[in-house]
Amino acid sequence: MRWFEGDIVQAVTQSRARNAVFVVFVEGENETSEKISEAINDVAVSTKLEGSNFVSIHFKSGSQTFNQFSQIYRDPPVPSLYFIGRNGSPIEIVTEIGNAKDLIDKIENIENIHLGKTPVNPTPSAPASAPTNDGVAKESEPSTSTVPLDDRVERAKELLEEKRNKKKQQEEEEARQKEMQRRKEGQNVQELKRWQQEQELKQLKEERLKEKKMEQEARQRVLDQIAQDRADRNARNASSASSPSVAQQGISAPTSAARNSNEARLQFRLPDGSTYSNRFDADATLGEVRQYILTNVTLPFRDFSLATMFPRREFFTQDNTSTLRDLELVPSSVMLILPAGGRVVASQNNTGLIGLAQTLLMFLTYPVTRLFTFIRQIFSGPPSNGGNTTSAAPTQSQRQGSNQQDKRPQRRSGGAYRRSGNSNVHRLHQNQSSSDDENNTWNGNSTQQM
């Protein structure tokens, strides 16, 4: 089948110009559409439709041309074959076809109606009721040749108009049902939105209450923490207020012990590391202690001074009249016997790492030495005649002192000599009287040692 190649507007214009029947085939995708398409493609049918009395066009359902055609003829059935006359009204609408011969008969009848010819009745003796074609609703009418063609055309138009009205009413009813359904759906949507809003408001309210509760709990925790901090601060203030009395009691305890003690246990330590111990009366003077040292302790030097390490303190000549209780040497203390003038102390501070190590060693061994001396004093008993409690240390020190005096070399004026012993403390030689020569020593690092 050769169809018109223009659009629907051009096809309508062409049919009016040629005074031909406008044929429109709305093609679908079902089996009925395939049957109609096969019938149209028949040689006899296509020859008729390609003739001068017809302008034929076809399009598929859903295409743009179909939409244009639907605006003119509302809701065209799919598939369908429209035969439209000169006035634009459909002469016949074919929706079903049995075979190609039936379609040829329909085309010939439509052609006769269009050209004003009387259609040939194949069965003149048949009853007066005209046959009803498939897909076309027609009322029974006489088939005799006496019925005018105009009446039949008018009857067909009335039937088409009636069908159109029914279809219009059906469309209006469907539109009304759709509108009612749309309104019902709109109401349901509004109800759903209202329910969602209520749920959101409820959730927001619950979240707000939860936030307020959390804020109250956090505030209460802060208040509790502030109260706890205030209580701790008050407790600390009360403790700090009572601490001076406790400290005063701690300070007064040794003072009262020193005040109540009638005996002072003193340990004397020489620069070479040797120690001597003795007990004195708490009211004895420092001068008596010096006299005891001169009498019972072998010194490597004549003039000496006394000092304590903890706390660091040095005793001078004006302290000789003070009692041991006044000098806070009761009930026990450790005294360092140093060369007079304090130069050894300064020298000791300048010996660097050796002096620091010696001081640290003395600090660490002092508690052990003190404990050992205390135990020994308990088991050895009180000293006789105020003598030295150390057993062999004085005799051995005396022997070492005499040997050192015999072995001491002669010194040059302004020179230096090396002193035998275990101590690294030495003194510079000064040009004083011959009685002070033994007190003038050099540091062990001097290059002028002998």
C-alpha positions in Angstrom: 0.0 0.0 0.0 1.3 3.4 -1.0 0.2 6.0 1.6 0.1 9.8 1.3 3.6 11.1 2.3 2.5 14.5 3.7 1.2 15.3 7.1 -2.5 15.3 8.1 -3.1 18.9 7.2 -1.7 18.4 3.7 -3.8 15.2 3.3 -7.0 17.1 4.3 -6.2 19.9 1.8 -5.5 17.4 -0.9 -8.7 15.5 -0.3 -10.8 18.7 -0.5 -9.0 19.8 -3.6 -9.7 16.5 -5.3 -13.2 16.1 -3.8 -12.1 12.7 -2.5 -12.8 10.6 0.5 -10.2 11.1 3.3 -9.1 7.7 4.6 -7.2 7.5 7.9 -5.8 4.2 9.3 -4.9 4.4 13.0 -2.5 1.5 13.5 -2.1 -0.2 16.8 0.1 -3.1 18.0 -2.5 -5.8 18.6 -3.7 -8.7 16.4 -6.7 -6.8 15.1 -4.4 -4.1 13.8 -2.4 -6.7 12.0 -5.5 -8.2 10.3 -6.6 -4.7 9.1 -3.1 -4.0 7.8 -3.1 -7.3 5.9 -6.5 -6.5 4.3 -5.3 -3.0 3.3 -2.2 -4.4 1.7 -4.3 -6.7 -0.5 -3.9 -5.8 -4.2 -7.6 -5.1 -4.8 -7.9 -3.0 -1.7 -4.7 -1.0 -2.2 -5.7 -0.4 -5.8 -9.0 1.1 -4.6 -7.5 3.3 -1.9 -4.7 4.5 -4.2 -7.3 5.7 -6.8 -8.4 9.3 -7.4 -11.4 9.0 -5.2 -9.4 8.5 -2.0 -6.6 10.2 -0.2 -5.2 7.7 2.3 -2.9 8.4 5.3 -1.8 6.2 8.2 -0.1 6.7 11.6 0.6 4.8 14.7 -1.1 5.3 18.1 0.8 7.7 20.3 2.6 9.6 17.5 2.4 13.3 17.1 0.0 12.9 14.1 -2.2 10.7 16.2 -2.3 13.5 18.8 -3.3 16.0 16.2 -6.0 13.7 14.9 -7.3 13.1 18.4 -7.9 16.8 18.9 -10.3 16.7 15.9 -11.9 13.3 16.5 -12.0 12.7 20.3 -10.6 9.3 21.5 -10.3 7.4 18.2 -10.4 3.7 18.6 -7.2 1.7 18.0 -7.0 0.1 15.5 -9.5 1.9 13.2 -10.1 2.9 9.6 -11.8 6.2 9.2 -13.6 7.2 5.9 -14.3 10.9 6.2 -16.6 12.8 3.7 -16.4 16.3 2.2 -18.0 17.9 5.2 -15.5 16.4 7.6 -17.9 14.0 9.2 -16.9 10.3 9.2 -18.9 8.3 6.7 -17.9 5.0 8.4 -15.5 3.9 11.0 -14.2 0.3 10.6 -12.7 -1.3 13.7 -12.9 -5.0 12.7 -12.5 -6.8 9.3 -13.1 -10.4 8.5 -11.2 -10.5 5.2 -10.1 -8.4 2.3 -13.4 -9.0 0.3 -15.5 -7.5 3.1 -13.2 -4.4 3.1 -13.6 -4.1 -0.7 -17.4 -4.2 -0.3 -17.3 -1.5 2.3 -15.0 0.7 0.1 -17.3 0.3 -2.9 -20.4 1.3 -0.8 -18.6 4.3 0.6 -17.5 5.3 -2.9 -21.0 5.1 -4.2 -22.3 7.1 -1.3 -19.7 9.7 -1.8 -20.3 9.9 -5.6 -24.1 10.0 -5.2 -24.6 6.5 -6.8 -27.1 4.0 -5.6 -25.2 1.0 -4.1 -25.8 -2.3 -5.7 -27.8 -4.7 -3.4 -26.5 -8.2 -4.0 -29.7 -9.8 -2.5 -32.8 -7.8 -3.6 -35.1 -10.5 -2.4 -33.7 -10.5 1.1 -35.6 -9.1 4.0 -35.7 -5.3 4.3 -33.2 -5.3 7.2 -29.7 -4.2 6.0 -26.7 -6.3 7.2 -24.7 -4.9 10.1 -20.9 -4.6 9.4 -18.4 -5.5 12.1 -17.4 -2.6 14.3 -20.1 -0.3 12.8 -23.4 0.3 14.8 -26.3 0.8 12.4 -30.0 0.5 12.8 -32.1 -1.8 10.5 -33.2 -0.1 7.4 -34.8 -1.3 4.2 -32.4 -2.4 1.5 -34.7 -1.7 -1.5 -33.6 0.7 -4.1 -36.5 3.0 -3.3 -34.7 4.4 -0.1 -33.0 7.7 -1.2 -29.3 8.0 -0.8 -29.6 11.2 1.1 -31.8 9.6 3.7 -29.3 6.9 4.2 -26.4 9.4 4.5 -28.5 11.4 7.0 -29.3 8.3 8.9 -25.6 7.4 9.1 -24.8 10.9 10.3 -27.4 10.6 13.0 -26.0 7.3 14.1 -22.5 8.7 14.2 -23.8 11.8 16.1 -25.6 9.5 18.6 -22.5 7.5 19.0 -20.5 10.6 19.5 -23.0 11.9 22.1 -22.9 8.6 24.0 -19.1 8.7 23.9 -19.2 12.2 25.1 -21.5 11.3 28.0 -19.3 8.4 28.8 -16.2 10.7 28.8 -18.0 13.2 31.0 -18.9 10.5 33.4 -15.4 9.2 33.5 -14.1 12.7 34.0 -16.6 13.2 36.9 -15.4 9.9 38.4 -11.8 10.9 37.9 -12.5 14.3 39.5 -14.2 12.6 42.5 -11.3 10.2 42.8 -8.9 13.1 42.5 -10.7 15.0 45.3 -10.7 11.9 47.5 -7.1 11.3 46.9 -6.4 15.0 47.7 -8.3 14.7 50.9 -6.3 11.6 51.8 -3.1 13.4 51.0 -4.2 16.3 53.2 -5.0 13.9 56.0 -1.6 12.3 55.5 0.1 15.6 55.6 -1.8 16.7 58.7 -0.8 13.4 60.4 2.8 13.9 59.4 2.8 17.4 60.8 1.3 16.2 64.1 3.9 13.5 64.3 6.7 16.0 63.6 5.3 18.4 66.2 5.1 15.6 68.7 8.6 14.5 68.0 9.9 18.1 68.3 8.0 18.5 71.6 9.6 15.2 72.9 13.1 16.3 71.7 12.6 19.7 73.4 11.6 18.1 76.7 14.5 15.8 76.4 16.9 18.7 75.8 15.4 20.6 78.8 15.9 17.6 81.0 19.5 17.2 79.8 20.2 20.9 80.4 18.7 20.6 83.9 20.9 17.5 84.6 24.0 19.3 83.3 23.2 22.4 85.3 22.7 20.2 88.4 26.0 18.5 87.8 27.7 21.9 87.5 26.1 23.1 90.7 27.1 19.9 92.5 30.7 20.3 91.2 30.7 23.9 92.4 29.5 22.8 95.8 32.1 20.1 96.0 34.8 22.5 94.9 33.7 25.0 97.6 33.7 22.2 100.2 37.2 21.1 99.2 38.4 24.7 99.3 37.0 25.2 102.7 38.6 21.9 103.8 41.9 23.1 102.4 41.6 26.4 104.1 40.8 24.8 107.4 43.7 22.4 106.9 46.1 25.3 106.0 44.8 27.2 109.1 45.6 24.3 111.3 48.9 23.5 109.6 50.8 26.3 111.3 49.9 24.9 114.7 51.0 21.4 113.5 54.2 22.8 112.1 54.7 24.7 115.4 54.2 21.5 117.3 56.7 19.8 114.9 59.2 22.5 115.5 58.6 22.7 119.2 59.0 18.9 119.6 62.7 18.9 118.8 63.1 22.1 120.8 61.4 20.5 123.8 63.5 17.3 123.3 66.6 19.5 123.3 65.4 21.4 126.3 64.6 18.2 128.3 67.9 16.4 127.3 70.8 16.7 129.7 73.4 15.1 127.4 74.8 16.0 124.0 76.3 13.2 121.8 78.8 14.7 119.4 80.6 13.0 116.6 83.7 14.7 115.2 84.7 14.2 111.6 88.1 15.1 110.2 88.8 15.9 106.5 90.6 12.5 106.0 87.3 10.7 106.9 88.2 9.5 110.4 85.6 10.1 113.2 85.6 10.5 117.0 82.6 10.4 119.3 82.0 11.6 122.9 79.2 12.6 125.2 79.1 16.0 126.8 76.9 17.7 129.3 74.1 19.7 127.6 75.2 22.8 129.5 78.9 22.4 128.6 80.3 25.2 126.6 81.8 25.1 123.1 85.2 26.0 124.6 85.1 22.8 126.6 84.5 20.9 123.4 87.5 22.6 121.7 89.6 21.7 124.7 88.5 18.1 124.4 89.5 18.1 120.7 92.9 19.5 121.5 93.5 16.9 124.2 92.0 13.7 122.7 92.0 14.1 118.9 95.1 13.9 116.8 94.9 16.8 114.3 96.9 17.2 111.2 96.9 20.9 111.8 97.2 23.1 114.9 94.5 25.7 114.4 91.0 24.5 113.6 87.4 25.5 113.4 84.2 23.7 114.0 81.2 23.5 111.7 78.0 21.5 111.1 76.9 20.3 107.7 73.1 20.0 108.2 72.3 22.9 108.6 75.5 24.5 107.2 76.9 26.4 110.1 80.4 27.4 111.3 81.3 28.2 114.9 83.7 31.1 115.7 85.7 32.2 118.8 82.8 34.2 120.2 80.7 31.0 120.3 83.1 29.4 122.9 81.1 30.7 125.8 77.8 29.4 124.5 76.4 26.1 125.8 75.7 23.2 123.5 72.0 23.6 124.3 72.1 27.2 123.1 74.0 26.2 119.9 71.2 23.6 119.2 73.7 20.7 119.4 71.5 18.7 121.8 70.7 15.9 121.9 73.1 14.8 119.1 75.0 16.4 116.3 77.9 15.8 113.8 80.7 18.4 113.8 83.3 18.9 111.1 86.9 19.7 112.3 88.3 22.0 109.6 91.5 24.1 109.4 91.1 27.5 110.9 90.2 30.6 108.9 87.6 28.9 106.7 89.9 28.6 103.8 89.6 24.9 103.6 85.8 25.3 103.4 86.2 27.6 100.4 88.8 25.3 99.0 86.5 22.4 99.4 83.8 24.2 97.6 86.2 24.8 94.7 87.4 21.2 94.2 84.8 20.6 91.6 83.4 17.1 91.1 85.6 15.5 93.7 84.4 17.9 96.5 80.8 17.5 95.4 81.2 13.7 95.4 82.8 13.7 98.9 80.0 16.0 100.2 77.4 13.7 98.7 79.1 10.6 100.1 79.2 12.2 103.6 75.6 13.0 103.3 74.6 9.5 102.3 76.9 7.7 104.9 75.9 10.0 107.8 72.7 8.2 108.8 74.5 4.8 108.7 77.5 6.1 110.7 75.2 7.7 113.2 73.2 4.5 113.7 76.4 2.5 114.0 77.9 4.9 116.6 74.7 4.9 118.6 74.6 1.1 118.7 78.2 0.9 119.6 77.7 3.4 122.4 74.9 1.4 123.8 76.9 -1.8 123.9 80.3 -0.3 124.9 79.0 1.7 127.8 79.8 5.3 128.8 83.4 6.5 128.2 85.8 6.6 131.1 87.4 10.0 132.2 85.8 11.8 129.2 88.1 10.0 126.8 87.6 9.0 123.2 85.1 6.2 122.6 86.7 5.1 119.4 88.8 2.0 120.2 91.9 2.0 118.0 91.4 5.0 115.9 93.2 7.5 118.2 96.3 5.3 118.7 96.5 4.6 115.0 96.0 8.2 114.2 98.7 9.2 116.6 101.1 6.7 114.9 100.2 8.0 111.5 100.6 11.6 112.7 104.1 10.9 114.1 105.1 9.0 110.9 103.9 11.8 108.8 105.8 14.4 110.8 109.0 12.3 110.4 108.5 11.8 106.7 107.4 15.5 106.0 110.1 17.0 103.7 111.7 20.4 104.1 109.8 23.2 102.4 111.1 26.2 100.6 109.9 29.6 101.3 106.9 30.5 99.2 106.7 26.9 97.9 104.3 24.1 98.5 104.4 20.6 99.9 102.2 17.5 99.5 100.5 16.2 102.5 100.1 12.4 102.9 96.6 11.2 103.7 93.3 10.3 102.1 92.0 13.8 101.8 92.1 16.0 98.7 91.8 19.2 100.8 95.0 21.3 100.8 95.9 24.8 101.6 98.1 27.4 99.9 101.4 28.3 101.5 101.7 31.8 102.9 104.8 33.5 104.2 103.8 33.7 107.8 105.5 32.6 111.0 107.1 29.2 111.2 104.3 28.0 113.5 101.8 28.3 110.6 103.9 26.4 108.0 102.1 23.2 108.6 98.8 24.8 107.8 99.8 26.1 104.4 99.0 23.5 101.7 98.2 23.4 98.0 95.3 21.8 96.2 96.0 18.3 94.8 95.9 19.6 91.3 98.9 22.0 91.8 101.9 21.6 89.5 104.3 22.8 92.3 103.8 19.9 94.6 106.8 18.0 95.8 
